Amino acid sequence: MADKVVKVLDALSDETRVEIIRDLLAGHKGICPEIKERTGKSQPTLSHHIGKLVDADVLIESKKGVNCYYKVNSKYLKSIGIDIKKITQI
């Protein structure tokens, strides 16, 4: 379990990734173009950061047609002892 926690914390060690998580936790839609618009990041940059979060199981990705949707994997994070809301607070 320690490697899972380390992987999550590593994924959250970047301000852009924390910004993405905060955005989703605030209730905004998790559609890539909308996340891109709200964060002001380029598509390649956003894809890189979202990929890291998905790889660490911080985000759940689902596809509908040509769109990818993302949501915070709170259940998984809670199961490994991480309170994502507390971690991403300023």
PDB file of N, CA, C and O in Angstrom:
ATOM      1  N   MET A   1       0.819  -1.192   0.000  1.00  0.00           N
ATOM      2  CA  MET A   1       0.000   0.000   0.000  1.00  0.00           C
ATOM      3  C   MET A   1       0.864   1.258   0.000  1.00  0.00           C
ATOM      4  O   MET A   1       0.443   2.285  -0.532  1.00  0.00           O
ATOM      5  N   ALA A   2       2.036   1.206   0.569  1.00  0.00           N
ATOM      6  CA  ALA A   2       2.902   2.388   0.618  1.00  0.00           C
ATOM      7  C   ALA A   2       3.230   2.897  -0.781  1.00  0.00           C
ATOM      8  O   ALA A   2       3.298   4.106  -1.002  1.00  0.00           O
ATOM      9  N   ASP A   3       3.438   1.964  -1.745  1.00  0.00           N
ATOM     10  CA  ASP A   3       3.760   2.424  -3.105  1.00  0.00           C
ATOM     11  C   ASP A   3       2.568   3.139  -3.741  1.00  0.00           C
ATOM     12  O   ASP A   3       2.756   4.052  -4.545  1.00  0.00           O
ATOM     13  N   LYS A   4       1.341   2.736  -3.389  1.00  0.00           N
ATOM     14  CA  LYS A   4       0.157   3.411  -3.921  1.00  0.00           C
ATOM     15  C   LYS A   4       0.092   4.847  -3.403  1.00  0.00           C
ATOM     16  O   LYS A   4      -0.193   5.779  -4.155  1.00  0.00           O
ATOM     17  N   VAL A   5       0.360   5.005  -2.116  1.00  0.00           N
ATOM     18  CA  VAL A   5       0.340   6.342  -1.512  1.00  0.00           C
ATOM     19  C   VAL A   5       1.427   7.211  -2.129  1.00  0.00           C
ATOM     20  O   VAL A   5       1.187   8.374  -2.456  1.00  0.00           O
ATOM     21  N   VAL A   6       2.622   6.651  -2.289  1.00  0.00           N
ATOM     22  CA  VAL A   6       3.730   7.399  -2.891  1.00  0.00           C
ATOM     23  C   VAL A   6       3.375   7.824  -4.316  1.00  0.00           C
ATOM     24  O   VAL A   6       3.660   8.952  -4.720  1.00  0.00           O
ATOM     25  N   LYS A   7       2.757   6.926  -5.070  1.00  0.00           N
ATOM     26  CA  LYS A   7       2.376   7.241  -6.456  1.00  0.00           C
ATOM     27  C   LYS A   7       1.362   8.385  -6.498  1.00  0.00           C
ATOM     28  O   LYS A   7       1.458   9.276  -7.342  1.00  0.00           O
ATOM     29  N   VAL A   8       0.390   8.354  -5.579  1.00  0.00           N
ATOM     30  CA  VAL A   8      -0.614   9.415  -5.513  1.00  0.00           C
ATOM     31  C   VAL A   8       0.045  10.738  -5.120  1.00  0.00           C
ATOM     32  O   VAL A   8      -0.196  11.767  -5.751  1.00  0.00           O
ATOM     33  N   LEU A   9       0.866  10.707  -4.091  1.00  0.00           N
ATOM     34  CA  LEU A   9       1.518  11.940  -3.641  1.00  0.00           C
ATOM     35  C   LEU A   9       2.454  12.494  -4.711  1.00  0.00           C
ATOM     36  O   LEU A   9       2.574  13.710  -4.863  1.00  0.00           O
ATOM     37  N   ASP A  10       3.110  11.616  -5.445  1.00  0.00           N
ATOM     38  CA  ASP A  10       3.953  12.055  -6.557  1.00  0.00           C
ATOM     39  C   ASP A  10       3.101  12.747  -7.629  1.00  0.00           C
ATOM     40  O   ASP A  10       3.484  13.785  -8.168  1.00  0.00           O
ATOM     41  N   ALA A  11       1.949  12.157  -7.923  1.00  0.00           N
ATOM     42  CA  ALA A  11       1.053  12.752  -8.929  1.00  0.00           C
ATOM     43  C   ALA A  11       0.543  14.114  -8.468  1.00  0.00           C
ATOM     44  O   ALA A  11       0.283  14.994  -9.289  1.00  0.00           O
ATOM     45  N   LEU A  12       0.401  14.286  -7.163  1.00  0.00           N
ATOM     46  CA  LEU A  12      -0.105  15.548  -6.620  1.00  0.00           C
ATOM     47  C   LEU A  12       1.009  16.539  -6.283  1.00  0.00           C
ATOM     48  O   LEU A  12       0.752  17.584  -5.686  1.00  0.00           O
ATOM     49  N   SER A  13       2.232  16.215  -6.659  1.00  0.00           N
ATOM     50  CA  SER A  13       3.359  17.094  -6.328  1.00  0.00           C
ATOM     51  C   SER A  13       3.532  18.237  -7.312  1.00  0.00           C
ATOM     52  O   SER A  13       4.490  19.004  -7.214  1.00  0.00           O
ATOM     53  N   ASP A  14       2.620  18.355  -8.249  1.00  0.00           N
ATOM     54  CA  ASP A  14       2.699  19.402  -9.264  1.00  0.00           C
ATOM     55  C   ASP A  14       1.500  20.339  -9.129  1.00  0.00           C
ATOM     56  O   ASP A  14       0.362  19.883  -9.020  1.00  0.00           O
ATOM     57  N   GLU A  15       1.754  21.634  -9.136  1.00  0.00           N
ATOM     58  CA  GLU A  15       0.694  22.623  -8.938  1.00  0.00           C
ATOM     59  C   GLU A  15      -0.407  22.532 -10.003  1.00  0.00           C
ATOM     60  O   GLU A  15      -1.582  22.725  -9.691  1.00  0.00           O
ATOM     61  N   THR A  16      -0.042  22.244 -11.238  1.00  0.00           N
ATOM     62  CA  THR A  16      -1.053  22.123 -12.289  1.00  0.00           C
ATOM     63  C   THR A  16      -1.994  20.964 -12.001  1.00  0.00           C
ATOM     64  O   THR A  16      -3.204  21.087 -12.193  1.00  0.00           O
ATOM     65  N   ARG A  17      -1.457  19.848 -11.544  1.00  0.00           N
ATOM     66  CA  ARG A  17      -2.306  18.691 -11.237  1.00  0.00           C
ATOM     67  C   ARG A  17      -3.207  18.974 -10.039  1.00  0.00           C
ATOM     68  O   ARG A  17      -4.364  18.554 -10.014  1.00  0.00           O
ATOM     69  N   VAL A  18      -2.680  19.680  -9.058  1.00  0.00           N
ATOM     70  CA  VAL A  18      -3.505  20.060  -7.905  1.00  0.00           C
ATOM     71  C   VAL A  18      -4.612  21.016  -8.364  1.00  0.00           C
ATOM     72  O   VAL A  18      -5.747  20.926  -7.894  1.00  0.00           O
ATOM     73  N   GLU A  19      -4.286  21.916  -9.268  1.00  0.00           N
ATOM     74  CA  GLU A  19      -5.270  22.845  -9.824  1.00  0.00           C
ATOM     75  C   GLU A  19      -6.399  22.079 -10.530  1.00  0.00           C
ATOM     76  O   GLU A  19      -7.569  22.434 -10.393  1.00  0.00           O
ATOM     77  N   ILE A  20      -6.053  21.049 -11.270  1.00  0.00           N
ATOM     78  CA  ILE A  20      -7.054  20.230 -11.960  1.00  0.00           C
ATOM     79  C   ILE A  20      -7.967  19.550 -10.939  1.00  0.00           C
ATOM     80  O   ILE A  20      -9.187  19.539 -11.102  1.00  0.00           O
ATOM     81  N   ILE A  21      -7.377  18.989  -9.895  1.00  0.00           N
ATOM     82  CA  ILE A  21      -8.162  18.315  -8.848  1.00  0.00           C
ATOM     83  C   ILE A  21      -9.082  19.314  -8.156  1.00  0.00           C
ATOM     84  O   ILE A  21     -10.263  19.031  -7.952  1.00  0.00           O
ATOM     85  N   ARG A  22      -8.555  20.475  -7.793  1.00  0.00           N
ATOM     86  CA  ARG A  22      -9.392  21.505  -7.149  1.00  0.00           C
ATOM     87  C   ARG A  22     -10.570  21.879  -8.040  1.00  0.00           C
ATOM     88  O   ARG A  22     -11.696  22.033  -7.565  1.00  0.00           O
ATOM     89  N   ASP A  23     -10.307  22.021  -9.310  1.00  0.00           N
ATOM     90  CA  ASP A  23     -11.345  22.385 -10.275  1.00  0.00           C
ATOM     91  C   ASP A  23     -12.451  21.340 -10.283  1.00  0.00           C
ATOM     92  O   ASP A  23     -13.632  21.686 -10.255  1.00  0.00           O
ATOM     93  N   LEU A  24     -12.081  20.080 -10.320  1.00  0.00           N
ATOM     94  CA  LEU A  24     -13.074  19.002 -10.346  1.00  0.00           C
ATOM     95  C   LEU A  24     -13.806  18.891  -9.018  1.00  0.00           C
ATOM     96  O   LEU A  24     -15.011  18.640  -8.995  1.00  0.00           O
ATOM     97  N   LEU A  25     -13.091  19.075  -7.908  1.00  0.00           N
ATOM     98  CA  LEU A  25     -13.728  19.012  -6.599  1.00  0.00           C
ATOM     99  C   LEU A  25     -14.701  20.173  -6.388  1.00  0.00           C
ATOM    100  O   LEU A  25     -15.632  20.069  -5.589  1.00  0.00           O
ATOM    101  N   ALA A  26     -14.486  21.266  -7.097  1.00  0.00           N
ATOM    102  CA  ALA A  26     -15.378  22.425  -7.001  1.00  0.00           C
ATOM    103  C   ALA A  26     -16.685  22.186  -7.759  1.00  0.00           C
ATOM    104  O   ALA A  26     -17.587  23.022  -7.733  1.00  0.00           O
ATOM    105  N   GLY A  27     -16.776  21.046  -8.427  1.00  0.00           N
ATOM    106  CA  GLY A  27     -18.006  20.688  -9.116  1.00  0.00           C
ATOM    107  C   GLY A  27     -18.037  21.030 -10.587  1.00  0.00           C
ATOM    108  O   GLY A  27     -19.074  20.884 -11.233  1.00  0.00           O
ATOM    109  N   HIS A  28     -16.913  21.484 -11.132  1.00  0.00           N
ATOM    110  CA  HIS A  28     -16.877  21.791 -12.557  1.00  0.00           C
ATOM    111  C   HIS A  28     -16.868  20.504 -13.375  1.00  0.00           C
ATOM    112  O   HIS A  28     -16.438  19.452 -12.903  1.00  0.00           O
ATOM    113  N   LYS A  29     -17.349  20.611 -14.605  1.00  0.00           N
ATOM    114  CA  LYS A  29     -17.397  19.449 -15.486  1.00  0.00           C
ATOM    115  C   LYS A  29     -15.993  18.957 -15.803  1.00  0.00           C
ATOM    116  O   LYS A  29     -15.066  19.748 -15.975  1.00  0.00           O
ATOM    117  N   GLY A  30     -15.855  17.656 -15.875  1.00  0.00           N
ATOM    118  CA  GLY A  30     -14.569  17.043 -16.137  1.00  0.00           C
ATOM    119  C   GLY A  30     -14.347  16.680 -17.587  1.00  0.00           C
ATOM    120  O   GLY A  30     -13.783  15.627 -17.884  1.00  0.00           O
ATOM    121  N   ILE A  31     -14.784  17.539 -18.497  1.00  0.00           N
ATOM    122  CA  ILE A  31     -14.571  17.303 -19.926  1.00  0.00           C
ATOM    123  C   ILE A  31     -13.300  18.055 -20.313  1.00  0.00           C
ATOM    124  O   ILE A  31     -13.124  19.221 -19.961  1.00  0.00           O
ATOM    125  N   CYS A  32     -12.425  17.377 -21.035  1.00  0.00           N
ATOM    126  CA  CYS A  32     -11.114  17.940 -21.362  1.00  0.00           C
ATOM    127  C   CYS A  32     -11.150  19.373 -21.904  1.00  0.00           C
ATOM    128  O   CYS A  32     -10.418  20.220 -21.391  1.00  0.00           O
ATOM    129  N   PRO A  33     -11.962  19.681 -22.914  1.00  0.00           N
ATOM    130  CA  PRO A  33     -11.948  21.058 -23.422  1.00  0.00           C
ATOM    131  C   PRO A  33     -12.327  22.095 -22.360  1.00  0.00           C
ATOM    132  O   PRO A  33     -11.808  23.211 -22.364  1.00  0.00           O
ATOM    133  N   GLU A  34     -13.225  21.725 -21.460  1.00  0.00           N
ATOM    134  CA  GLU A  34     -13.632  22.662 -20.411  1.00  0.00           C
ATOM    135  C   GLU A  34     -12.541  22.812 -19.354  1.00  0.00           C
ATOM    136  O   GLU A  34     -12.317  23.910 -18.845  1.00  0.00           O
ATOM    137  N   ILE A  35     -11.865  21.716 -19.022  1.00  0.00           N
ATOM    138  CA  ILE A  35     -10.740  21.800 -18.079  1.00  0.00           C
ATOM    139  C   ILE A  35      -9.649  22.670 -18.691  1.00  0.00           C
ATOM    140  O   ILE A  35      -9.046  23.497 -18.007  1.00  0.00           O
ATOM    141  N   LYS A  36      -9.404  22.478 -19.973  1.00  0.00           N
ATOM    142  CA  LYS A  36      -8.391  23.261 -20.692  1.00  0.00           C
ATOM    143  C   LYS A  36      -8.725  24.747 -20.622  1.00  0.00           C
ATOM    144  O   LYS A  36      -7.855  25.572 -20.346  1.00  0.00           O
ATOM    145  N   GLU A  37      -9.969  25.077 -20.869  1.00  0.00           N
ATOM    146  CA  GLU A  37     -10.394  26.473 -20.850  1.00  0.00           C
ATOM    147  C   GLU A  37     -10.236  27.086 -19.448  1.00  0.00           C
ATOM    148  O   GLU A  37      -9.762  28.214 -19.310  1.00  0.00           O
ATOM    149  N   ARG A  38     -10.632  26.348 -18.427  1.00  0.00           N
ATOM    150  CA  ARG A  38     -10.573  26.876 -17.062  1.00  0.00           C
ATOM    151  C   ARG A  38      -9.147  27.005 -16.546  1.00  0.00           C
ATOM    152  O   ARG A  38      -8.839  27.935 -15.801  1.00  0.00           O
ATOM    153  N   THR A  39      -8.269  26.073 -16.939  1.00  0.00           N
ATOM    154  CA  THR A  39      -6.886  26.121 -16.439  1.00  0.00           C
ATOM    155  C   THR A  39      -5.973  26.975 -17.303  1.00  0.00           C
ATOM    156  O   THR A  39      -4.943  27.458 -16.833  1.00  0.00           O
ATOM    157  N   GLY A  40      -6.349  27.166 -18.578  1.00  0.00           N
ATOM    158  CA  GLY A  40      -5.507  27.945 -19.477  1.00  0.00           C
ATOM    159  C   GLY A  40      -4.268  27.199 -19.945  1.00  0.00           C
ATOM    160  O   GLY A  40      -3.337  27.814 -20.466  1.00  0.00           O
ATOM    161  N   LYS A  41      -4.245  25.903 -19.768  1.00  0.00           N
ATOM    162  CA  LYS A  41      -3.100  25.087 -20.189  1.00  0.00           C
ATOM    163  C   LYS A  41      -3.295  24.622 -21.631  1.00  0.00           C
ATOM    164  O   LYS A  41      -4.425  24.487 -22.102  1.00  0.00           O
ATOM    165  N   SER A  42      -2.186  24.379 -22.324  1.00  0.00           N
ATOM    166  CA  SER A  42      -2.269  23.857 -23.688  1.00  0.00           C
ATOM    167  C   SER A  42      -2.751  22.408 -23.637  1.00  0.00           C
ATOM    168  O   SER A  42      -2.652  21.746 -22.603  1.00  0.00           O
ATOM    169  N   GLN A  43      -3.271  21.927 -24.758  1.00  0.00           N
ATOM    170  CA  GLN A  43      -3.763  20.554 -24.818  1.00  0.00           C
ATOM    171  C   GLN A  43      -2.674  19.526 -24.477  1.00  0.00           C
ATOM    172  O   GLN A  43      -2.941  18.615 -23.692  1.00  0.00           O
ATOM    173  N   PRO A  44      -1.449  19.635 -25.039  1.00  0.00           N
ATOM    174  CA  PRO A  44      -0.417  18.662 -24.685  1.00  0.00           C
ATOM    175  C   PRO A  44      -0.057  18.688 -23.186  1.00  0.00           C
ATOM    176  O   PRO A  44       0.154  17.643 -22.571  1.00  0.00           O
ATOM    177  N   THR A  45       0.006  19.884 -22.623  1.00  0.00           N
ATOM    178  CA  THR A  45       0.324  20.018 -21.192  1.00  0.00           C
ATOM    179  C   THR A  45      -0.775  19.395 -20.356  1.00  0.00           C
ATOM    180  O   THR A  45      -0.502  18.648 -19.417  1.00  0.00           O
ATOM    181  N   LEU A  46      -2.011  19.700 -20.697  1.00  0.00           N
ATOM    182  CA  LEU A  46      -3.139  19.154 -19.955  1.00  0.00           C
ATOM    183  C   LEU A  46      -3.180  17.633 -20.064  1.00  0.00           C
ATOM    184  O   LEU A  46      -3.404  16.947 -19.067  1.00  0.00           O
ATOM    185  N   SER A  47      -2.965  17.103 -21.262  1.00  0.00           N
ATOM    186  CA  SER A  47      -2.961  15.646 -21.455  1.00  0.00           C
ATOM    187  C   SER A  47      -1.883  14.979 -20.611  1.00  0.00           C
ATOM    188  O   SER A  47      -2.112  13.921 -20.024  1.00  0.00           O
ATOM    189  N   HIS A  48      -0.716  15.596 -20.551  1.00  0.00           N
ATOM    190  CA  HIS A  48       0.381  15.058 -19.739  1.00  0.00           C
ATOM    191  C   HIS A  48      -0.032  14.969 -18.264  1.00  0.00           C
ATOM    192  O   HIS A  48       0.132  13.931 -17.624  1.00  0.00           O
ATOM    193  N   HIS A  49      -0.564  16.063 -17.744  1.00  0.00           N
ATOM    194  CA  HIS A  49      -0.916  16.107 -16.323  1.00  0.00           C
ATOM    195  C   HIS A  49      -2.097  15.203 -15.993  1.00  0.00           C
ATOM    196  O   HIS A  49      -2.093  14.530 -14.962  1.00  0.00           O
ATOM    197  N   ILE A  50      -3.091  15.183 -16.844  1.00  0.00           N
ATOM    198  CA  ILE A  50      -4.233  14.289 -16.617  1.00  0.00           C
ATOM    199  C   ILE A  50      -3.772  12.840 -16.691  1.00  0.00           C
ATOM    200  O   ILE A  50      -4.230  12.008 -15.908  1.00  0.00           O
ATOM    201  N   GLY A  51      -2.881  12.527 -17.613  1.00  0.00           N
ATOM    202  CA  GLY A  51      -2.338  11.170 -17.718  1.00  0.00           C
ATOM    203  C   GLY A  51      -1.666  10.721 -16.434  1.00  0.00           C
ATOM    204  O   GLY A  51      -1.832   9.579 -16.006  1.00  0.00           O
ATOM    205  N   LYS A  52      -0.902  11.624 -15.817  1.00  0.00           N
ATOM    206  CA  LYS A  52      -0.244  11.297 -14.534  1.00  0.00           C
ATOM    207  C   LYS A  52      -1.284  11.015 -13.447  1.00  0.00           C
ATOM    208  O   LYS A  52      -1.122  10.089 -12.653  1.00  0.00           O
ATOM    209  N   LEU A  53      -2.346  11.814 -13.416  1.00  0.00           N
ATOM    210  CA  LEU A  53      -3.390  11.632 -12.403  1.00  0.00           C
ATOM    211  C   LEU A  53      -4.178  10.346 -12.631  1.00  0.00           C
ATOM    212  O   LEU A  53      -4.533   9.659 -11.673  1.00  0.00           O
ATOM    213  N   VAL A  54      -4.450  10.021 -13.874  1.00  0.00           N
ATOM    214  CA  VAL A  54      -5.160   8.772 -14.195  1.00  0.00           C
ATOM    215  C   VAL A  54      -4.277   7.575 -13.860  1.00  0.00           C
ATOM    216  O   VAL A  54      -4.746   6.593 -13.284  1.00  0.00           O
ATOM    217  N   ASP A  55      -3.001   7.658 -14.223  1.00  0.00           N
ATOM    218  CA  ASP A  55      -2.055   6.569 -13.952  1.00  0.00           C
ATOM    219  C   ASP A  55      -1.929   6.275 -12.455  1.00  0.00           C
ATOM    220  O   ASP A  55      -1.733   5.129 -12.051  1.00  0.00           O
ATOM    221  N   ALA A  56      -2.045   7.321 -11.642  1.00  0.00           N
ATOM    222  CA  ALA A  56      -1.945   7.150 -10.189  1.00  0.00           C
ATOM    223  C   ALA A  56      -3.298   6.819  -9.559  1.00  0.00           C
ATOM    224  O   ALA A  56      -3.400   6.721  -8.336  1.00  0.00           O
ATOM    225  N   ASP A  57      -4.333   6.647 -10.376  1.00  0.00           N
ATOM    226  CA  ASP A  57      -5.697   6.357  -9.926  1.00  0.00           C
ATOM    227  C   ASP A  57      -6.323   7.497  -9.130  1.00  0.00           C
ATOM    228  O   ASP A  57      -7.272   7.276  -8.377  1.00  0.00           O
ATOM    229  N   VAL A  58      -5.807   8.703  -9.286  1.00  0.00           N
ATOM    230  CA  VAL A  58      -6.392   9.873  -8.638  1.00  0.00           C
ATOM    231  C   VAL A  58      -7.648  10.293  -9.404  1.00  0.00           C
ATOM    232  O   VAL A  58      -8.626  10.742  -8.807  1.00  0.00           O
ATOM    233  N   LEU A  59      -7.612  10.142 -10.725  1.00  0.00           N
ATOM    234  CA  LEU A  59      -8.771  10.441 -11.558  1.00  0.00           C
ATOM    235  C   LEU A  59      -9.273   9.173 -12.228  1.00  0.00           C
ATOM    236  O   LEU A  59      -8.504   8.262 -12.533  1.00  0.00           O
ATOM    237  N   ILE A  60     -10.567   9.135 -12.447  1.00  0.00           N
ATOM    238  CA  ILE A  60     -11.200   8.072 -13.226  1.00  0.00           C
ATOM    239  C   ILE A  60     -11.544   8.685 -14.581  1.00  0.00           C
ATOM    240  O   ILE A  60     -12.128   9.766 -14.655  1.00  0.00           O
ATOM    241  N   GLU A  61     -11.178   7.988 -15.638  1.00  0.00           N
ATOM    242  CA  GLU A  61     -11.435   8.451 -16.991  1.00  0.00           C
ATOM    243  C   GLU A  61     -12.536   7.593 -17.608  1.00  0.00           C
ATOM    244  O   GLU A  61     -12.520   6.367 -17.498  1.00  0.00           O
ATOM    245  N   SER A  62     -13.478   8.248 -18.251  1.00  0.00           N
ATOM    246  CA  SER A  62     -14.483   7.522 -19.026  1.00  0.00           C
ATOM    247  C   SER A  62     -14.642   8.239 -20.359  1.00  0.00           C
ATOM    248  O   SER A  62     -14.470   9.454 -20.457  1.00  0.00           O
ATOM    249  N   LYS A  63     -14.969   7.466 -21.370  1.00  0.00           N
ATOM    250  CA  LYS A  63     -15.100   8.031 -22.715  1.00  0.00           C
ATOM    251  C   LYS A  63     -16.521   7.866 -23.209  1.00  0.00           C
ATOM    252  O   LYS A  63     -17.141   6.813 -23.058  1.00  0.00           O
ATOM    253  N   LYS A  64     -17.022   8.945 -23.808  1.00  0.00           N
ATOM    254  CA  LYS A  64     -18.330   8.928 -24.456  1.00  0.00           C
ATOM    255  C   LYS A  64     -18.147   9.607 -25.792  1.00  0.00           C
ATOM    256  O   LYS A  64     -17.945  10.819 -25.864  1.00  0.00           O
ATOM    257  N   GLY A  65     -18.218   8.822 -26.846  1.00  0.00           N
ATOM    258  CA  GLY A  65     -17.969   9.372 -28.176  1.00  0.00           C
ATOM    259  C   GLY A  65     -16.532   9.841 -28.281  1.00  0.00           C
ATOM    260  O   GLY A  65     -15.603   9.080 -28.007  1.00  0.00           O
ATOM    261  N   VAL A  66     -16.347  11.079 -28.674  1.00  0.00           N
ATOM    262  CA  VAL A  66     -14.990  11.618 -28.821  1.00  0.00           C
ATOM    263  C   VAL A  66     -14.505  12.336 -27.558  1.00  0.00           C
ATOM    264  O   VAL A  66     -13.355  12.769 -27.491  1.00  0.00           O
ATOM    265  N   ASN A  67     -15.390  12.463 -26.552  1.00  0.00           N
ATOM    266  CA  ASN A  67     -15.027  13.180 -25.331  1.00  0.00           C
ATOM    267  C   ASN A  67     -14.551  12.246 -24.229  1.00  0.00           C
ATOM    268  O   ASN A  67     -15.053  11.134 -24.067  1.00  0.00           O
ATOM    269  N   CYS A  68     -13.572  12.728 -23.479  1.00  0.00           N
ATOM    270  CA  CYS A  68     -13.117  12.041 -22.273  1.00  0.00           C
ATOM    271  C   CYS A  68     -13.628  12.827 -21.072  1.00  0.00           C
ATOM    272  O   CYS A  68     -13.545  14.055 -21.041  1.00  0.00           O
ATOM    273  N   TYR A  69     -14.142  12.129 -20.111  1.00  0.00           N
ATOM    274  CA  TYR A  69     -14.658  12.730 -18.891  1.00  0.00           C
ATOM    275  C   TYR A  69     -13.804  12.260 -17.721  1.00  0.00           C
ATOM    276  O   TYR A  69     -13.345  11.118 -17.695  1.00  0.00           O
ATOM    277  N   TYR A  70     -13.596  13.143 -16.760  1.00  0.00           N
ATOM    278  CA  TYR A  70     -12.762  12.824 -15.614  1.00  0.00           C
ATOM    279  C   TYR A  70     -13.489  13.169 -14.329  1.00  0.00           C
ATOM    280  O   TYR A  70     -14.218  14.158 -14.249  1.00  0.00           O
ATOM    281  N   LYS A  71     -13.273  12.332 -13.328  1.00  0.00           N
ATOM    282  CA  LYS A  71     -13.774  12.643 -11.990  1.00  0.00           C
ATOM    283  C   LYS A  71     -12.746  12.145 -10.980  1.00  0.00           C
ATOM    284  O   LYS A  71     -11.981  11.219 -11.247  1.00  0.00           O
ATOM    285  N   VAL A  72     -12.752  12.776  -9.832  1.00  0.00           N
ATOM    286  CA  VAL A  72     -11.817  12.412  -8.770  1.00  0.00           C
ATOM    287  C   VAL A  72     -12.229  11.057  -8.205  1.00  0.00           C
ATOM    288  O   VAL A  72     -13.402  10.812  -7.925  1.00  0.00           O
ATOM    289  N   ASN A  73     -11.243  10.187  -8.045  1.00  0.00           N
ATOM    290  CA  ASN A  73     -11.471   8.834  -7.543  1.00  0.00           C
ATOM    291  C   ASN A  73     -11.416   8.849  -6.011  1.00  0.00           C
ATOM    292  O   ASN A  73     -10.536   8.240  -5.403  1.00  0.00           O
ATOM    293  N   SER A  74     -12.362   9.550  -5.407  1.00  0.00           N
ATOM    294  CA  SER A  74     -12.377   9.752  -3.949  1.00  0.00           C
ATOM    295  C   SER A  74     -12.430   8.438  -3.177  1.00  0.00           C
ATOM    296  O   SER A  74     -11.792   8.300  -2.134  1.00  0.00           O
ATOM    297  N   LYS A  75     -13.182   7.486  -3.684  1.00  0.00           N
ATOM    298  CA  LYS A  75     -13.324   6.195  -2.991  1.00  0.00           C
ATOM    299  C   LYS A  75     -11.963   5.490  -2.886  1.00  0.00           C
ATOM    300  O   LYS A  75     -11.596   4.994  -1.821  1.00  0.00           O
ATOM    301  N   TYR A  76     -11.226   5.452  -3.994  1.00  0.00           N
ATOM    302  CA  TYR A  76      -9.900   4.829  -3.979  1.00  0.00           C
ATOM    303  C   TYR A  76      -8.967   5.583  -3.039  1.00  0.00           C
ATOM    304  O   TYR A  76      -8.268   4.973  -2.230  1.00  0.00           O
ATOM    305  N   LEU A  77      -8.956   6.896  -3.147  1.00  0.00           N
ATOM    306  CA  LEU A  77      -8.062   7.701  -2.315  1.00  0.00           C
ATOM    307  C   LEU A  77      -8.369   7.494  -0.838  1.00  0.00           C
ATOM    308  O   LEU A  77      -7.459   7.360  -0.020  1.00  0.00           O
ATOM    309  N   LYS A  78      -9.640   7.470  -0.505  1.00  0.00           N
ATOM    310  CA  LYS A  78     -10.036   7.228   0.888  1.00  0.00           C
ATOM    311  C   LYS A  78      -9.579   5.847   1.351  1.00  0.00           C
ATOM    312  O   LYS A  78      -9.172   5.680   2.501  1.00  0.00           O
ATOM    313  N   SER A  79      -9.645   4.853   0.455  1.00  0.00           N
ATOM    314  CA  SER A  79      -9.261   3.479   0.824  1.00  0.00           C
ATOM    315  C   SER A  79      -7.776   3.350   1.151  1.00  0.00           C
ATOM    316  O   SER A  79      -7.372   2.423   1.854  1.00  0.00           O
ATOM    317  N   ILE A  80      -6.961   4.280   0.643  1.00  0.00           N
ATOM    318  CA  ILE A  80      -5.524   4.239   0.973  1.00  0.00           C
ATOM    319  C   ILE A  80      -5.150   5.333   1.984  1.00  0.00           C
ATOM    320  O   ILE A  80      -3.974   5.631   2.192  1.00  0.00           O
ATOM    321  N   GLY A  81      -6.176   5.918   2.600  1.00  0.00           N
ATOM    322  CA  GLY A  81      -5.946   6.852   3.695  1.00  0.00           C
ATOM    323  C   GLY A  81      -5.670   8.293   3.292  1.00  0.00           C
ATOM    324  O   GLY A  81      -5.078   9.050   4.063  1.00  0.00           O
ATOM    325  N   ILE A  82      -6.093   8.679   2.089  1.00  0.00           N
ATOM    326  CA  ILE A  82      -5.843  10.047   1.626  1.00  0.00           C
ATOM    327  C   ILE A  82      -7.153  10.810   1.555  1.00  0.00           C
ATOM    328  O   ILE A  82      -8.090  10.403   0.868  1.00  0.00           O
ATOM    329  N   ASP A  83      -7.206  11.930   2.279  1.00  0.00           N
ATOM    330  CA  ASP A  83      -8.354  12.832   2.222  1.00  0.00           C
ATOM    331  C   ASP A  83      -8.014  13.911   1.199  1.00  0.00           C
ATOM    332  O   ASP A  83      -7.368  14.904   1.532  1.00  0.00           O
ATOM    333  N   ILE A  84      -8.445  13.718  -0.039  1.00  0.00           N
ATOM    334  CA  ILE A  84      -8.050  14.585  -1.136  1.00  0.00           C
ATOM    335  C   ILE A  84      -8.499  16.024  -0.922  1.00  0.00           C
ATOM    336  O   ILE A  84      -7.814  16.948  -1.361  1.00  0.00           O
ATOM    337  N   LYS A  85      -9.600  16.231  -0.278  1.00  0.00           N
ATOM    338  CA  LYS A  85     -10.078  17.596  -0.028  1.00  0.00           C
ATOM    339  C   LYS A  85      -9.114  18.345   0.890  1.00  0.00           C
ATOM    340  O   LYS A  85      -8.848  19.529   0.681  1.00  0.00           O
ATOM    341  N   LYS A  86      -8.596  17.662   1.896  1.00  0.00           N
ATOM    342  CA  LYS A  86      -7.647  18.314   2.807  1.00  0.00           C
ATOM    343  C   LYS A  86      -6.307  18.563   2.113  1.00  0.00           C
ATOM    344  O   LYS A  86      -5.695  19.616   2.292  1.00  0.00           O
ATOM    345  N   ILE A  87      -5.867  17.610   1.338  1.00  0.00           N
ATOM    346  CA  ILE A  87      -4.562  17.736   0.660  1.00  0.00           C
ATOM    347  C   ILE A  87      -4.557  18.890  -0.334  1.00  0.00           C
ATOM    348  O   ILE A  87      -3.537  19.560  -0.499  1.00  0.00           O
ATOM    349  N   THR A  88      -5.681  19.129  -0.995  1.00  0.00           N
ATOM    350  CA  THR A  88      -5.704  20.143  -2.048  1.00  0.00           C
ATOM    351  C   THR A  88      -6.156  21.512  -1.550  1.00  0.00           C
ATOM    352  O   THR A  88      -6.285  22.435  -2.354  1.00  0.00           O
ATOM    353  N   GLN A  89      -6.396  21.671  -0.269  1.00  0.00           N
ATOM    354  CA  GLN A  89      -6.754  22.984   0.271  1.00  0.00           C
ATOM    355  C   GLN A  89      -5.526  23.879   0.339  1.00  0.00           C
ATOM    356  O   GLN A  89      -4.395  23.412   0.472  1.00  0.00           O
ATOM    357  N   ILE A  90      -5.782  25.175   0.243  1.00  0.00           N
ATOM    358  CA  ILE A  90      -4.680  26.135   0.392  1.00  0.00           C
ATOM    359  C   ILE A  90      -4.648  26.582   1.832  1.00  0.00           C
ATOM    360  O   ILE A  90      -3.803  27.394   2.207  1.00  0.00           O
TER     361      ILE A  90
END
